[in-house]
Amino acid sequence: MEAKTHISDLHSEHIEWLNKLAFDKDEIQSFNKRLGEVIKANNSTDVAAHVEHFQNQFIRQNEVIDELRHDIKQYENSLAAQVEANPVASDHRFAVDHPGLRDQMDTFEKIYKDLKNEFTSFLGKTL
């Protein structure tokens, strides 16, 4: 049997995730600007290789963010369709939980946090 959760709880969780993903996407933009500063300050081959590594990682993280946002919005659309089909007491209704999506978010957050720590360490060594 699938686990069920209040629709309002799922919606709140989705909003929180979407806000975090938007923040992370903005943060990646600022990280890319910092990479430009690094390459201007030090254009050695070793530093350039690290810059390219981080550029590639940031591109991939942006792709993952886009995929997660899409999946979250698809699930939100599903919740909206359920509420629209039967709007009576929708704030007290249950919907199928999504542990897979939650695991994806947890995995993204861990990988992104590790990347940020690695990037911060790199900046500390090069700037």
Summary of the structure (lengths in Angstrom):
residues: 127
radius of gyration: 19.4
end to end distance: 54.3
largest distance: 64.7
contacts: 322
relative contact order: 0.17
helix: 84%
strand: 5%
